[in-house]
Amino acid sequence: MLRQRNFLLFIALVAALATPALGQTLTSGVGPASGVTNGAASIPDFSRTWNHPAFPWFEPPASGPGPVTNKSRWPQRPGDGISGSLALPPLPPGVEGVSDYDQLVGDYTNPILQPWAAEVVKKFGEMSIAGVVYGNPSNQCWPMPMPFIYKQFLVQIIQQPNRVLLIYTAPNTDVRRVRLNDRHPEPVTPSWYGDSVGHYEGDTLVIDTVGVKTDRPYAMIDLFGTPYTKSLHIVERYRLREYNDGRTPSRGTRKRIGCSTAISSATTGASSCSCT
């Protein structure tokens, strides 16, 4: 049973699609997950199951380039009996609706994409417009790479003295193992979820991941088929937040998983975004 708490699990993610993997800054003094101090601050307790009843679409930042988004939009938001969302009236002309999950047309003109990656995204979009449901790790039941894995509806976080487990379920099951206060091996052996090491920075759990397999079917970081290279580098930052901290009251009172994201490529530099 999910524990009902009015908190938000905040994730900050950094993904480098084509730049060399960055180094990790390690900290010391990490102890057991709950009730033990890490320096002057207590280690935050994330050990529970977190649920987000919506697909993790990436929202563009206030300014600058952001992630690939869907060019196909609904004129209104339909009701959803599973998540409990209510249908909204049609939007005025010229107002962009929410992403149409039935037609995944990634914006291949996004400047974060290198030309070869833009062609891949464009091809998948053309298939979707033609009514072809193309394969991805989810609908083909393959392990989901980072950060595609955020499509999963549930994640159970288990904190231990020397590692953190992230168990993703619904619709598939994926398990990530994060070694605490450790370094990436040299060289890194590519694997389904990459090699993840972590440490605590006050009230924040920082996870650094490299070495996500590229020689696999459905190597993509999102539902639009955006590809990645062996230089993919992800940094996640988890911390507990009041649900409405930094959000408008209209978001509601249920807990949710949110993230802020920065994505960079060799040609565009860093950009940032958030996802829900």
MIFI-526728 format. One record per residue (C-alpha): x, y, z. Coordinates in Angstrom, 1 decimal, padded with zeros to 4 digits. Layout:
REM residues N
@X->X	Y->Y	Z->Z
...
This chain:
REM residues 276
@X->000.0	Y->000.0	Z->000.0
@X->001.3	Y->003.4	Z->-000.9
@X->002.0	Y->005.7	Z->002.1
@X->-000.1	Y->008.9	Z->001.7
@X->002.2	Y->011.8	Z->002.4
@X->002.1	Y->015.4	Z->001.2
@X->005.6	Y->015.3	Z->-000.1
@X->007.1	Y->015.5	Z->-003.6
@X->010.1	Y->013.5	Z->-004.6
@X->012.2	Y->015.9	Z->-006.5
@X->014.7	Y->014.6	Z->-009.1
@X->017.3	Y->016.6	Z->-010.9
@X->018.6	Y->014.9	Z->-014.0
@X->021.6	Y->015.8	Z->-016.2
@X->021.9	Y->013.9	Z->-019.5
@X->024.8	Y->014.4	Z->-021.9
@X->023.8	Y->012.9	Z->-025.2
@X->027.1	Y->013.2	Z->-027.1
@X->029.7	Y->014.7	Z->-024.7
@X->032.4	Y->012.8	Z->-022.8
@X->031.2	Y->011.4	Z->-019.4
@X->031.7	Y->013.9	Z->-016.6
@X->033.6	Y->013.0	Z->-013.4
@X->031.9	Y->012.5	Z->-010.0
@X->032.4	Y->014.4	Z->-006.8
@X->032.3	Y->012.0	Z->-003.9
@X->031.4	Y->012.7	Z->-000.3
@X->032.0	Y->010.6	Z->002.8
@X->030.3	Y->009.8	Z->006.0
@X->027.2	Y->008.1	Z->004.6
@X->025.4	Y->005.8	Z->007.1
@X->022.2	Y->003.9	Z->007.2
@X->019.2	Y->005.4	Z->005.5
@X->017.0	Y->006.5	Z->008.4
@X->017.8	Y->008.2	Z->011.6
@X->021.6	Y->008.4	Z->011.1
@X->023.5	Y->011.6	Z->010.5
@X->025.6	Y->012.4	Z->007.5
@X->027.8	Y->015.2	Z->008.7
@X->025.5	Y->017.8	Z->010.2
@X->022.4	Y->016.7	Z->008.4
@X->020.2	Y->013.6	Z->008.7
@X->020.0	Y->011.3	Z->005.7
@X->016.6	Y->011.8	Z->004.1
@X->014.2	Y->008.9	Z->004.2
@X->013.0	Y->008.0	Z->000.7
@X->012.2	Y->004.4	Z->001.6
@X->008.7	Y->004.0	Z->000.3
@X->006.8	Y->003.5	Z->-003.0
@X->006.3	Y->006.5	Z->-005.1
@X->003.6	Y->006.8	Z->-007.7
@X->003.0	Y->009.2	Z->-010.6
@X->-000.3	Y->008.5	Z->-012.4
@X->000.7	Y->010.2	Z->-015.7
@X->003.3	Y->009.8	Z->-018.4
@X->006.6	Y->011.6	Z->-017.7
@X->006.4	Y->014.2	Z->-020.5
@X->009.2	Y->016.6	Z->-020.4
@X->008.2	Y->020.2	Z->-020.0
@X->010.3	Y->023.0	Z->-021.7
@X->012.1	Y->025.4	Z->-019.5
@X->011.2	Y->029.1	Z->-019.2
@X->013.9	Y->030.0	Z->-021.7
@X->016.5	Y->028.3	Z->-023.9
@X->016.5	Y->025.0	Z->-025.6
@X->014.8	Y->022.1	Z->-023.9
@X->014.0	Y->018.4	Z->-024.5
@X->012.3	Y->016.8	Z->-027.4
@X->008.5	Y->017.4	Z->-027.1
@X->005.5	Y->016.1	Z->-029.0
@X->004.4	Y->018.1	Z->-032.0
@X->001.1	Y->016.4	Z->-032.0
@X->-001.3	Y->017.9	Z->-029.4
@X->-004.8	Y->017.2	Z->-028.2
@X->-007.3	Y->020.2	Z->-028.5
@X->-008.4	Y->019.3	Z->-025.0
@X->-007.5	Y->017.0	Z->-022.2
@X->-009.7	Y->013.9	Z->-022.2
@X->-010.9	Y->012.3	Z->-018.9
@X->-008.8	Y->009.5	Z->-017.5
@X->-010.5	Y->007.0	Z->-015.2
@X->-007.2	Y->005.4	Z->-014.2
@X->-005.6	Y->008.6	Z->-012.9
@X->-008.8	Y->010.4	Z->-011.9
@X->-008.2	Y->013.4	Z->-014.1
@X->-011.2	Y->015.2	Z->-015.5
@X->-011.9	Y->016.2	Z->-019.0
@X->-011.3	Y->019.8	Z->-019.9
@X->-013.3	Y->021.9	Z->-022.4
@X->-011.8	Y->022.6	Z->-025.8
@X->-009.0	Y->025.2	Z->-025.9
@X->-009.4	Y->028.5	Z->-027.8
@X->-008.0	Y->028.6	Z->-031.3
@X->-004.2	Y->029.0	Z->-031.3
@X->-003.7	Y->027.6	Z->-027.8
@X->-001.6	Y->024.5	Z->-027.7
@X->-003.2	Y->021.4	Z->-026.1
@X->-001.5	Y->018.6	Z->-024.2
@X->000.6	Y->016.0	Z->-025.8
@X->-001.3	Y->013.4	Z->-027.8
@X->-000.1	Y->010.0	Z->-026.6
@X->-001.8	Y->008.3	Z->-029.5
@X->000.5	Y->010.1	Z->-032.0
@X->004.1	Y->010.5	Z->-030.9
@X->005.7	Y->013.0	Z->-033.3
@X->008.9	Y->014.3	Z->-031.7
@X->010.1	Y->017.8	Z->-032.6
@X->013.1	Y->016.8	Z->-034.7
@X->014.0	Y->020.5	Z->-035.2
@X->015.0	Y->020.8	Z->-031.6
@X->018.5	Y->022.3	Z->-031.5
@X->019.7	Y->019.8	Z->-028.8
@X->019.6	Y->017.1	Z->-031.5
@X->022.6	Y->016.4	Z->-033.7
@X->021.6	Y->015.9	Z->-037.4
@X->021.8	Y->012.1	Z->-037.3
@X->019.6	Y->012.0	Z->-034.1
@X->017.1	Y->014.5	Z->-035.7
@X->016.7	Y->012.1	Z->-038.6
@X->015.9	Y->009.2	Z->-036.3
@X->013.3	Y->011.2	Z->-034.4
@X->011.8	Y->012.4	Z->-037.7
@X->011.5	Y->008.9	Z->-039.0
@X->009.7	Y->007.7	Z->-035.9
@X->007.3	Y->010.7	Z->-036.1
@X->006.4	Y->009.9	Z->-039.7
@X->005.7	Y->006.3	Z->-038.7
@X->003.4	Y->007.5	Z->-035.9
@X->001.5	Y->009.9	Z->-038.2
@X->001.0	Y->007.0	Z->-040.6
@X->-000.6	Y->005.0	Z->-037.9
@X->002.3	Y->002.6	Z->-037.3
@X->003.0	Y->001.9	Z->-033.6
@X->006.8	Y->001.6	Z->-033.5
@X->008.6	Y->-000.5	Z->-031.0
@X->010.0	Y->000.9	Z->-027.8
@X->011.4	Y->-000.7	Z->-024.6
@X->008.0	Y->-000.5	Z->-022.9
@X->005.7	Y->-002.0	Z->-025.6
@X->008.2	Y->-004.6	Z->-026.5
@X->008.9	Y->-005.6	Z->-022.8
@X->012.7	Y->-004.8	Z->-022.9
@X->014.6	Y->-003.3	Z->-020.1
@X->014.1	Y->000.5	Z->-020.1
@X->017.3	Y->002.5	Z->-020.3
@X->017.8	Y->005.8	Z->-018.5
@X->015.9	Y->008.1	Z->-018.6
@X->013.2	Y->006.2	Z->-020.6
@X->012.7	Y->004.3	Z->-017.4
@X->010.7	Y->007.2	Z->-015.9
@X->007.8	Y->006.0	Z->-018.0
@X->007.2	Y->003.5	Z->-015.2
@X->004.3	Y->004.5	Z->-013.0
@X->005.7	Y->003.2	Z->-009.7
@X->009.2	Y->003.2	Z->-008.1
@X->010.0	Y->001.7	Z->-004.8
@X->013.2	Y->003.1	Z->-003.2
@X->015.0	Y->001.0	Z->-000.7
@X->017.9	Y->002.6	Z->001.2
@X->020.7	Y->000.5	Z->002.7
@X->024.0	Y->001.4	Z->004.3
@X->026.0	Y->000.8	Z->001.2
@X->023.5	Y->000.9	Z->-001.6
@X->020.1	Y->002.2	Z->-002.8
@X->017.7	Y->000.0	Z->-004.8
@X->015.2	Y->001.6	Z->-007.2
@X->012.6	Y->-001.0	Z->-008.2
@X->010.3	Y->000.3	Z->-011.1
@X->007.0	Y->-001.4	Z->-011.9
@X->003.9	Y->-000.8	Z->-014.0
@X->003.8	Y->-001.8	Z->-016.7
@X->007.2	Y->-003.6	Z->-016.6
@X->009.7	Y->-004.3	Z->-013.9
@X->013.2	Y->-002.8	Z->-013.8
@X->015.7	Y->-002.8	Z->-011.0
@X->018.6	Y->-000.3	Z->-010.6
@X->021.3	Y->-000.8	Z->-008.0
@X->023.2	Y->002.3	Z->-006.8
@X->026.5	Y->001.8	Z->-004.9
@X->027.0	Y->004.5	Z->-002.3
@X->030.3	Y->006.3	Z->-001.9
@X->032.0	Y->004.5	Z->-004.7
@X->033.5	Y->005.3	Z->-008.1
@X->032.7	Y->004.1	Z->-011.6
@X->035.1	Y->001.3	Z->-012.7
@X->037.6	Y->002.0	Z->-015.4
@X->036.6	Y->001.0	Z->-018.0
@X->032.9	Y->000.8	Z->-017.4
@X->031.2	Y->-002.3	Z->-018.8
@X->028.0	Y->-001.2	Z->-020.5
@X->024.8	Y->-002.6	Z->-019.0
@X->021.0	Y->-002.3	Z->-019.3
@X->020.7	Y->000.5	Z->-016.7
@X->024.3	Y->001.6	Z->-016.7
@X->026.7	Y->001.8	Z->-013.7
@X->025.3	Y->004.0	Z->-010.9
@X->027.1	Y->005.4	Z->-007.9
@X->025.6	Y->007.7	Z->-005.3
@X->026.2	Y->009.9	Z->-002.3
@X->024.2	Y->012.2	Z->000.0
@X->024.6	Y->015.9	Z->000.0
@X->022.6	Y->017.1	Z->003.0
@X->018.9	Y->016.4	Z->002.3
@X->019.7	Y->015.3	Z->-001.3
@X->020.5	Y->011.9	Z->-002.7
@X->022.8	Y->012.3	Z->-005.8
@X->023.0	Y->009.4	Z->-008.3
@X->025.6	Y->009.5	Z->-011.1
@X->025.0	Y->007.0	Z->-014.0
@X->027.2	Y->006.2	Z->-017.0
@X->027.7	Y->003.1	Z->-019.2
@X->024.2	Y->002.6	Z->-020.5
@X->024.2	Y->000.0	Z->-023.3
@X->023.8	Y->001.3	Z->-026.8
@X->024.2	Y->-002.1	Z->-028.7
@X->020.6	Y->-003.2	Z->-027.8
@X->017.2	Y->-003.0	Z->-029.4
@X->015.2	Y->000.1	Z->-028.7
@X->018.0	Y->002.3	Z->-027.5
@X->016.1	Y->005.5	Z->-026.9
@X->015.7	Y->007.9	Z->-024.0
@X->012.1	Y->008.9	Z->-024.6
@X->008.9	Y->007.9	Z->-026.3
@X->009.8	Y->009.8	Z->-029.5
@X->012.7	Y->007.4	Z->-030.2
@X->015.4	Y->010.0	Z->-029.3
@X->018.7	Y->008.0	Z->-029.5
@X->021.7	Y->008.2	Z->-027.3
@X->025.4	Y->007.4	Z->-027.5
@X->027.8	Y->005.6	Z->-025.2
@X->028.6	Y->009.0	Z->-023.7
@X->025.2	Y->009.3	Z->-022.1
@X->025.7	Y->010.7	Z->-018.6
@X->022.8	Y->011.1	Z->-016.1
@X->022.9	Y->012.8	Z->-012.7
@X->019.8	Y->012.6	Z->-010.6
@X->019.1	Y->014.6	Z->-007.4
@X->016.4	Y->013.3	Z->-005.1
@X->014.9	Y->015.2	Z->-002.2
@X->011.7	Y->015.5	Z->-000.3
@X->009.5	Y->018.5	Z->-000.9
@X->006.1	Y->019.8	Z->000.1
@X->003.8	Y->019.0	Z->-002.7
@X->003.0	Y->022.6	Z->-003.6
@X->006.5	Y->023.9	Z->-003.0
@X->007.2	Y->025.9	Z->-006.2
@X->004.0	Y->024.9	Z->-007.8
@X->000.6	Y->026.5	Z->-008.1
@X->-002.3	Y->025.3	Z->-005.8
@X->-004.2	Y->024.1	Z->-008.9
@X->-001.8	Y->021.1	Z->-009.1
@X->-003.8	Y->019.5	Z->-006.4
@X->-002.8	Y->017.8	Z->-003.2
@X->-001.8	Y->014.3	Z->-004.2
@X->001.8	Y->013.4	Z->-004.1
@X->003.7	Y->013.0	Z->-007.4
@X->007.1	Y->012.4	Z->-008.7
@X->008.6	Y->015.4	Z->-010.5
@X->012.0	Y->016.2	Z->-012.0
@X->014.0	Y->019.1	Z->-013.3
@X->016.4	Y->018.2	Z->-016.1
@X->019.4	Y->019.6	Z->-018.0
@X->020.3	Y->018.1	Z->-021.4
@X->023.4	Y->018.9	Z->-023.4
@X->024.9	Y->017.9	Z->-026.7
@X->028.2	Y->018.6	Z->-028.4
@X->026.6	Y->021.3	Z->-030.6
@X->024.1	Y->023.1	Z->-028.2
@X->025.5	Y->023.1	Z->-024.7
@X->023.3	Y->022.7	Z->-021.7
@X->019.6	Y->023.2	Z->-021.5
@X->017.1	Y->022.5	Z->-018.7
@X->013.5	Y->021.3	Z->-018.4
@X->011.1	Y->019.6	Z->-016.0
@X->008.9	Y->016.5	Z->-016.3
@X->005.8	Y->015.2	Z->-014.7
